[in-house]
Amino acid sequence: AAGLELAQLQAHGIQHDRAKQLRDTASVLCGKTSHTKYQARAQEGARVNGHRLDTLAYITRSARSLKDVTKRWHYIERLCNTAGDLARIRRVAAELKAELQAPEPRTPKARVTHHGDGYATLRLTGPAADVQGVFDAAKNDVTGWLNGGCPKAEYLVRVTANLDLGDYLRIIAGEGNDVQVHFDNGVIVSGEEFVRMQLEDIGAIILIGVMDGPVNAYHARFATPKHREVMLADSTTCTWKGCKAPASECDAHHMVEHQHGGETTPSNLGWLCKYHNSQAA
């Protein structure tokens, strides 16, 4: 099929869509390329594994998003030499593409989508603390926020910073620029940004000993139950696998239910967002 026109393939009784799929796939696996060794290994793998046209078409089509030609051929060769049906190839392809295609670094930007019904959606990318401040100010009354000049919320409410003792000392000494500080509202800042913040307005700092775990909860503004603060030493997000909901939007869930003798202590508590807390009930 490589090198043939659609009309020539259709002359053999192949439907138009199928003929196009065959031509496009053959042009990659059997056409001219600077990576002939990769191509030969891909062809052999496809034959040995008995891959169907639909599978090969998926492999060659999904490879287009890889801009680097060598990485693209590595992807094609690897998948052609992977045994299994199309569903398995898709799973392996997703893992391989994540490995080969590093995400582009985020940069500050703004995007707007107009929905045609008088509403629009604004998407902002910027420093985490600044964007969180905008969200906190707008979330309960978007119209009022827009009409009020779009102010950014000040962090006068309690949030909690989770810090290793060693990292905290490095930050105070001015040497912690590579340290990431996690807050319970989802914000992550560098050590350099952290020292510039008003600690009295942050709320609390949890210091964690490498050997002993949470050391204490040092309240900077509002006193809250200590065990809820110390929970943040273990996690600042929902503990359900794959969920990134910040702890400020989560409930304290008893791992061993209270009615079954579970104690209300940090060792028996974990953050669960409202959805996953309902699933665990």
VEXDREN-2710 file (C-alpha; in Angstrom, 1 decimal):
% VEXDREN-2710
k/r/px/py/pz
1/ALA/0.0/0.0/0.0
2/ALA/3.0/2.3/0.5
3/GLY/3.2/4.8/-2.4
4/LEU/-0.2/4.0/-3.8
5/GLU/-2.9/6.6/-4.3
6/LEU/-6.4/6.3/-2.6
7/ALA/-8.0/5.6/-6.0
8/GLN/-5.6/2.7/-6.5
9/LEU/-6.4/1.2/-3.2
10/GLN/-10.1/1.7/-3.7
11/ALA/-9.8/-0.1/-7.0
12/HIS/-9.0/-3.2/-5.0
13/GLY/-12.4/-2.9/-3.3
14/ILE/-11.2/-1.1/-0.2
15/GLN/-13.6/1.5/1.3
16/HIS/-12.5/5.1/1.2
17/ASP/-11.9/5.5/5.0
18/ARG/-10.1/2.2/5.3
19/ALA/-8.0/3.0/2.2
20/LYS/-7.0/6.3/3.7
21/GLN/-6.1/4.6/7.0
22/LEU/-4.0/1.9/5.1
23/ARG/-2.2/4.5/3.0
24/ASP/-1.3/6.8/6.0
25/THR/-0.1/3.9/8.1
26/ALA/1.9/2.4/5.3
27/SER/3.5/5.7/4.4
28/VAL/5.1/5.7/7.9
29/LEU/6.0/2.0/8.4
30/CYS/7.0/1.4/4.8
31/GLY/7.8/4.8/3.3
32/LYS/11.0/6.7/3.1
33/THR/12.7/7.7/6.4
34/SER/16.0/8.7/7.8
35/HIS/15.5/6.2/10.6
36/THR/15.6/3.0/8.6
37/LYS/16.8/0.8/11.4
38/TYR/14.0/1.9/13.7
39/GLN/11.5/1.3/10.8
40/ALA/12.9/-2.2/10.1
41/ARG/12.6/-3.2/13.8
42/ALA/9.0/-1.8/13.9
43/GLN/8.0/-3.8/10.8
44/GLU/9.4/-7.0/12.3
45/GLY/7.7/-6.3/15.6
46/ALA/4.4/-5.7/13.9
47/ARG/4.7/-9.0/12.0
48/VAL/5.7/-11.1/15.0
49/ASN/2.9/-9.7/17.2
50/GLY/0.4/-9.9/14.4
51/HIS/-0.9/-6.3/15.0
52/ARG/-4.0/-5.4/13.1
53/LEU/-4.3/-2.4/10.9
54/ASP/-6.3/-0.5/13.5
55/THR/-3.5/-1.0/16.0
56/LEU/-0.8/0.1/13.6
57/ALA/-2.9/3.1/12.5
58/TYR/-3.2/4.1/16.2
59/ILE/0.5/3.8/16.8
60/THR/1.5/5.9/13.8
61/ARG/-1.2/8.5/14.3
62/SER/-0.5/9.0/18.0
63/ALA/3.2/9.3/17.3
64/ARG/2.6/12.6/15.5
65/SER/2.5/14.6/18.7
66/LEU/6.2/13.8/19.4
67/LYS/8.1/16.5/17.7
68/ASP/11.5/14.9/18.0
69/VAL/11.9/12.5/15.1
70/THR/14.1/10.0/17.0
71/LYS/11.7/9.9/20.0
72/ARG/8.9/9.4/17.5
73/TRP/10.5/6.4/16.0
74/HIS/11.5/5.0/19.4
75/TYR/7.8/5.3/20.3
76/ILE/6.7/3.5/17.1
77/GLU/9.3/0.8/17.4
78/ARG/8.5/0.1/21.1
79/LEU/4.8/-0.2/20.5
80/CYS/5.1/-2.4/17.4
81/ASN/7.2/-4.7/19.5
82/THR/4.7/-4.8/22.3
83/ALA/2.3/-7.8/22.4
84/GLY/-1.4/-7.3/23.0
85/ASP/-4.6/-5.9/21.6
86/LEU/-5.3/-2.2/20.9
87/ALA/-6.4/-1.6/24.5
88/ARG/-3.1/-2.8/25.9
89/ILE/-1.2/-0.8/23.2
90/ARG/-3.1/2.3/24.3
91/ARG/-2.1/1.8/27.9
92/VAL/1.6/1.3/27.1
93/ALA/1.5/4.2/24.7
94/ALA/0.2/6.6/27.4
95/GLU/3.0/5.6/29.8
96/LEU/5.7/5.8/27.0
97/LYS/4.5/9.2/25.8
98/ALA/4.6/10.6/29.3
99/GLU/8.2/9.3/29.6
100/LEU/9.3/10.7/26.2
101/GLN/7.4/13.9/26.2
102/ALA/8.2/16.1/29.2
103/PRO/5.5/18.7/29.9
104/GLU/6.4/22.2/28.9
105/PRO/7.2/24.5/31.8
106/ARG/4.2/26.7/32.8
107/THR/4.4/30.4/32.2
108/PRO/2.1/33.2/33.4
109/LYS/-0.8/33.6/31.0
110/ALA/-4.5/34.4/30.7
111/ARG/-7.1/32.8/28.5
112/VAL/-10.7/33.6/28.0
113/THR/-13.5/31.4/26.4
114/HIS/-16.7/33.1/25.3
115/HIS/-19.7/30.7/25.5
116/GLY/-22.1/32.7/23.3
117/ASP/-24.8/33.0/26.0
118/GLY/-23.5/36.1/27.7
119/TYR/-21.0/34.2/29.9
120/ALA/-17.3/33.7/29.5
121/THR/-14.7/31.6/31.4
122/LEU/-11.3/33.1/32.4
123/ARG/-8.3/30.9/33.0
124/LEU/-5.3/32.3/34.8
125/THR/-1.8/30.8/35.3
126/GLY/0.5/32.6/37.6
127/PRO/2.3/32.4/41.0
128/ALA/0.3/30.0/43.2
129/ALA/-0.2/32.4/46.2
130/ASP/-1.4/35.2/43.9
131/VAL/-3.9/33.0/41.9
132/GLN/-5.2/31.5/45.2
133/GLY/-5.8/35.0/46.5
134/VAL/-7.8/35.8/43.4
135/PHE/-9.8/32.6/43.7
136/ASP/-10.5/33.2/47.4
137/ALA/-11.8/36.7/46.7
138/ALA/-14.0/35.7/43.8
139/LYS/-15.4/32.2/44.7
140/ASN/-18.4/33.2/46.8
141/ASP/-19.6/36.2/44.6
142/VAL/-18.0/36.3/41.2
143/THR/-20.3/39.2/39.9
144/GLY/-19.6/41.3/43.0
145/TRP/-15.9/40.6/42.7
146/LEU/-15.8/41.7/39.0
147/ASN/-17.8/44.8/39.8
148/GLY/-15.6/45.6/42.7
149/GLY/-12.4/46.0/40.7
150/CYS/-11.2/42.4/41.1
151/PRO/-9.2/42.7/44.3
152/LYS/-7.0/39.9/45.6
153/ALA/-7.9/38.3/48.9
154/GLU/-5.3/38.9/51.7
155/TYR/-4.3/35.9/53.7
156/LEU/-5.9/37.0/57.0
157/VAL/-7.6/33.6/57.3
158/ARG/-5.8/30.6/58.9
159/VAL/-3.7/28.4/56.6
160/THR/-0.9/26.1/57.7
161/ALA/2.6/25.6/56.4
162/ASN/4.1/22.1/56.6
163/LEU/7.9/22.3/57.0
164/ASP/10.7/19.9/57.8
165/LEU/12.8/21.2/60.7
166/GLY/16.0/21.1/58.7
167/ASP/14.3/23.0/55.8
168/TYR/12.9/25.6/58.2
169/LEU/16.4/26.3/59.6
170/ARG/17.8/26.6/56.1
171/ILE/15.0/29.0/55.1
172/ILE/15.6/31.2/58.2
173/ALA/19.3/31.2/57.3
174/GLY/18.5/32.4/53.8
175/GLU/19.6/29.1/52.2
176/GLY/16.3/27.5/51.4
177/ASN/15.5/28.7/47.9
178/ASP/15.1/25.1/46.7
179/VAL/12.7/24.1/49.5
180/GLN/9.0/23.8/48.6
181/VAL/6.6/24.9/51.3
182/HIS/3.1/23.3/51.1
183/PHE/0.1/25.1/52.5
184/ASP/-3.2/23.4/53.4
185/ASN/-5.1/25.5/50.8
186/GLY/-3.1/24.0/47.9
187/VAL/-0.6/26.8/47.5
188/ILE/3.1/25.8/47.1
189/VAL/5.8/28.4/47.4
190/SER/9.6/28.4/47.4
191/GLY/11.6/29.0/50.5
192/GLU/12.5/32.5/49.2
193/GLU/8.9/33.4/48.7
194/PHE/8.0/32.0/52.2
195/VAL/10.4/34.3/54.1
196/ARG/8.8/37.3/52.3
197/MET/5.3/36.4/53.6
198/GLN/3.8/37.9/56.8
199/LEU/3.9/34.8/59.1
200/GLU/1.4/36.4/61.4
201/ASP/-1.1/36.4/58.6
202/ILE/-0.3/32.8/57.6
203/GLY/-1.7/31.1/60.6
204/ALA/0.5/28.2/61.8
205/ILE/3.7/26.4/61.0
206/ILE/4.1/22.6/61.5
207/LEU/7.7/21.6/62.2
208/ILE/8.5/17.9/61.4
209/GLY/11.5/16.0/62.8
210/VAL/13.0/13.4/60.5
211/MET/13.1/10.8/63.2
212/ASP/10.2/11.9/65.5
213/GLY/7.6/13.1/63.0
214/PRO/5.5/16.2/63.9
215/VAL/7.1/18.2/66.7
216/ASN/4.5/20.8/67.5
217/ALA/2.0/23.2/66.0
218/TYR/3.1/26.8/66.6
219/HIS/0.0/29.0/66.2
220/ALA/0.7/32.4/64.8
221/ARG/-2.8/33.9/64.7
222/PHE/-5.8/31.7/65.6
223/ALA/-5.8/28.8/68.1
224/THR/-7.4/25.7/66.6
225/PRO/-7.5/22.1/67.8
226/LYS/-3.9/20.9/67.9
227/HIS/-4.5/17.4/66.4
228/ARG/-6.1/18.9/63.3
229/GLU/-3.0/21.0/62.8
230/VAL/-0.6/18.1/63.3
231/MET/-2.5/16.1/60.7
232/LEU/-1.1/18.4/58.1
233/ALA/2.4/17.1/58.8
234/ASP/1.4/13.9/57.0
235/SER/-0.5/15.4/54.1
236/THR/-1.7/18.8/52.9
237/THR/-4.1/17.2/50.4
238/CYS/-6.9/14.6/50.2
239/THR/-5.2/11.2/51.0
240/TRP/-7.4/9.3/48.4
241/LYS/-5.0/8.0/45.7
242/GLY/-4.7/10.5/42.8
243/CYS/-6.8/13.3/44.5
244/LYS/-5.1/16.7/44.9
245/ALA/-7.9/18.5/46.7
246/PRO/-6.2/20.8/49.3
247/ALA/-6.7/20.0/53.0
248/SER/-8.6/23.3/53.5
249/GLU/-11.4/21.8/51.4
250/CYS/-11.2/18.4/53.1
251/ASP/-12.8/16.7/56.2
252/ALA/-10.8/14.9/58.9
253/HIS/-11.8/11.3/58.3
254/HIS/-11.4/8.6/61.0
255/MET/-9.4/5.6/59.5
256/VAL/-10.9/3.4/62.2
257/GLU/-14.4/4.6/62.7
258/HIS/-15.1/6.3/66.0
259/GLN/-18.1/4.0/66.7
260/HIS/-15.7/1.1/66.3
261/GLY/-13.3/2.4/68.9
262/GLY/-11.2/4.6/66.6
263/GLU/-9.6/7.5/68.5
264/THR/-9.7/11.1/67.4
265/THR/-6.0/11.5/67.2
266/PRO/-3.8/12.5/64.2
267/SER/-2.5/8.9/63.8
268/ASN/-6.1/7.8/63.2
269/LEU/-7.1/10.7/61.0
270/GLY/-6.6/11.5/57.4
271/TRP/-7.8/14.2/55.0
272/LEU/-10.6/13.3/52.6
273/CYS/-12.4/15.7/50.2
274/LYS/-16.1/15.8/50.6
275/TYR/-16.6/13.4/47.6
276/HIS/-14.2/10.8/48.7
277/ASN/-15.3/11.1/52.3
278/SER/-18.8/10.2/51.1
279/GLN/-17.4/7.2/49.2
280/ALA/-15.5/6.0/52.3
281/ALA/-18.5/6.3/54.6
END
